[in-house]
Amino acid sequence: MAAAIPLLVFGGWVIFLSAREERTASLNAAFDTLDRVVTRVSSELVTQIEVAETLAASASLDQPDLPMFYREAKRLKDARPLWETIELVDRDGSQVLNLLRPMGSELGATADRDNFDKVMETKKAAIGGIGPLGPISGKRLIALRAPVERGGKVNYVLTVALVPDAVSQILRSAGAPKGWVGEVVDAKGNIVARTMAKHFELGSAASPSVRAAIERAPEGSYVGHSLEGIEVDTIYRTLPGTGGWSVHFGIPSDALNAPVKRSGYLLAAGGTVSLCLAVILAWLTGRDIAQRRLDQEAKAALELGLSEERRRLAIDTAAMGVFNWNTQGSHVVASTRSRDLLNLPDAPQLGSDRRYSREAFLKGVAPADRAIVADAFDQCFADGLVDVEFRTVSAGGELQWRRATGRPSQIDTTRTVLGVIIDIDAGKRAEAERQQLLLRLAQAEENERRRIARELHDQIGQSVTGLLLGLKNLEQSIETGDGKPGYDRIAWLRELANDIGRDIHRVAADLRPTALDDLGLYDALRALAAEWSTRFDIVLDLQISGEVSRVPSDIEIVVYRVVQEALTNILKHARAKNVSLLIDRRATELRIIVEDDGIGFNPIPSEPAGQPMPVRLGLSGMHERLSLISGTMTIESEPNAGTTIFIVISLITAAGPT
């Protein structure tokens, strides 16, 4: 019966937690689906905007040459299934051409005038909402507009009409479970796409709960009703760069909460049964309490003697200190180990222990922590436990960490605290060092991420942009029949593509040089030296002496990165014109010397008054890497006298004999 009570309660609680986890998993799945849809829709719309802006920059609109632009737009529209049509609108809002009508047809005013006015005002591309049935297309379309700007003046507005069904297909392919309701809503609260959409629903107003959520915040969650009248728990997020579009995913509330409700009923039923069993068990147990109490009192004296004997044995054999704090007599009986841990002087002996007054015992605690320790012991009887960490001062004046734990005990009227003292100094120091190392590793990782991002953006990104523009100009040259300039551009584009390949290869080599894995440390350093010298126009003399056999891979990686960091520091700070790098492989050690003729520095700078000591993260990182393989680094430098770095790595202690 006693075993059944916790089993019933525990079983009901496990069922309840499982149901909660199931509900949380459903919500997490909804967030994942929402992230996928937001990413895909945003990416697709950004791509369409970029292509539209490129088309708006067409040279055929410079004069303008509308027939040529009509053909160019027709060819581009046929290649993009999301585009229903392309229209060109003048400054007054009248259509100049529309791909749904032949060139020169009579056309009316453009739809979605608010979006048109916004483009004219901001001179930037913009996405409008879903419009009414078009008089030409007969469909509800999404207007995407880009200004045709020449000489700082907007001559036309290029309008691309997107098909909403394509956005609905993105929603349906996001992997949402059956029954979930997904919607894309424009800034005015009209439905652009829907997982359960009928054609007549697109362009109609979303449910009141959806519109209220959009007005309240750009993202979040709410409980509302779908257009079908189903209560749903919904999460939503605004699409960036769309002028207020948002994506909503709703899970039917009944399906989401049903497992939790069932488990709640089971938990309540199990609790009721457990309570009944507990009452019966208490009645049966109560009859035995009186007799058991008499038996326990008879055994108490014997157990007390045995516990005292065990305490003596623990004092003699344990590596921790034991103490007995008499809170009424204000004295402490401490073992020899406790005296050593607290650096206490000798005191009158009580058997094998020492007896100290409260004040004398607290002198073993660092002054800053004495009040904390005293308060912890004073509150022991109220809290039922004492567990406090504090510092002591060694004979050499060094602070050391200790921990005291104990429990209150009362025999007759005597109230004491029985506890132990443990040396935790090594653990505290290790934790502090670990935190510092984690911080430095995080900083190093962030710096490397920032460098890679800058390399990709500043070099490869610009080259790719130039390649795209060159391809566009080449296309126009071929259309005009001007062959020779086209060949020149092809040669230029081929050289630009080669530059992109070299940039990508260099970034990849910075992350992990393949020569280090394939050919070893020495060939990798030769490649690094040649590339670095050519790239930054600094003379780098590399000399390799001794045996050239390979060393363990962990040593190769550390040496390569340390040399790479040293060259980076020279480039950033030294202003050197010549650099010398010497690699000397000996029988039991590897020596590296890096020397430059730069401006030098003071390796041990003085601390300016009121300012912190400067931190050199590069040198600190080199020291940390070398410490992993038992390497050492020495720096010799003076202002205006260059810098020399000496590195020694023991091949025996670092990785065993090689």
Secondary structure as GFF3:
##gff-version 3
##sequence-region A 1 658
A	DSSP	alpha_helix	4	56	.	.	.	ID=ss1
A	DSSP	three_ten_helix	59	61	.	.	.	ID=ss2
A	DSSP	alpha_helix	66	78	.	.	.	ID=ss3
A	DSSP	beta_strand	83	90	.	.	.	ID=ss4
A	DSSP	beta_strand	95	98	.	.	.	ID=ss5
A	DSSP	alpha_helix	113	122	.	.	.	ID=ss6
A	DSSP	beta_strand	126	133	.	.	.	ID=ss7
A	DSSP	beta_strand	140	150	.	.	.	ID=ss8
A	DSSP	beta_strand	153	162	.	.	.	ID=ss9
A	DSSP	alpha_helix	164	172	.	.	.	ID=ss10
A	DSSP	beta_strand	181	185	.	.	.	ID=ss11
A	DSSP	beta_strand	191	194	.	.	.	ID=ss12
A	DSSP	three_ten_helix	199	201	.	.	.	ID=ss13
A	DSSP	alpha_helix	208	216	.	.	.	ID=ss14
A	DSSP	beta_strand	219	225	.	.	.	ID=ss15
A	DSSP	beta_strand	231	238	.	.	.	ID=ss16
A	DSSP	beta_strand	246	252	.	.	.	ID=ss17
A	DSSP	alpha_helix	253	317	.	.	.	ID=ss18
A	DSSP	beta_strand	321	326	.	.	.	ID=ss19
A	DSSP	beta_strand	331	334	.	.	.	ID=ss20
A	DSSP	alpha_helix	336	342	.	.	.	ID=ss21
A	DSSP	beta_strand	349	350	.	.	.	ID=ss22
A	DSSP	beta_strand	353	357	.	.	.	ID=ss23
A	DSSP	alpha_helix	358	362	.	.	.	ID=ss24
A	DSSP	three_ten_helix	367	369	.	.	.	ID=ss25
A	DSSP	alpha_helix	370	378	.	.	.	ID=ss26
A	DSSP	alpha_helix	380	383	.	.	.	ID=ss27
A	DSSP	beta_strand	386	393	.	.	.	ID=ss28
A	DSSP	beta_strand	399	411	.	.	.	ID=ss29
A	DSSP	beta_strand	414	423	.	.	.	ID=ss30
A	DSSP	alpha_helix	425	455	.	.	.	ID=ss31
A	DSSP	pi_helix	456	461	.	.	.	ID=ss32
A	DSSP	alpha_helix	462	480	.	.	.	ID=ss33
A	DSSP	alpha_helix	483	511	.	.	.	ID=ss34
A	DSSP	alpha_helix	514	518	.	.	.	ID=ss35
A	DSSP	alpha_helix	521	536	.	.	.	ID=ss36
A	DSSP	beta_strand	539	546	.	.	.	ID=ss37
A	DSSP	alpha_helix	553	569	.	.	.	ID=ss38
A	DSSP	pi_helix	570	574	.	.	.	ID=ss39
A	DSSP	beta_strand	578	585	.	.	.	ID=ss40
A	DSSP	beta_strand	589	596	.	.	.	ID=ss41
A	DSSP	alpha_helix	617	627	.	.	.	ID=ss42
A	DSSP	beta_strand	631	637	.	.	.	ID=ss43
A	DSSP	beta_strand	643	650	.	.	.	ID=ss44
A	DSSP	alpha_helix	651	655	.	.	.	ID=ss45
###
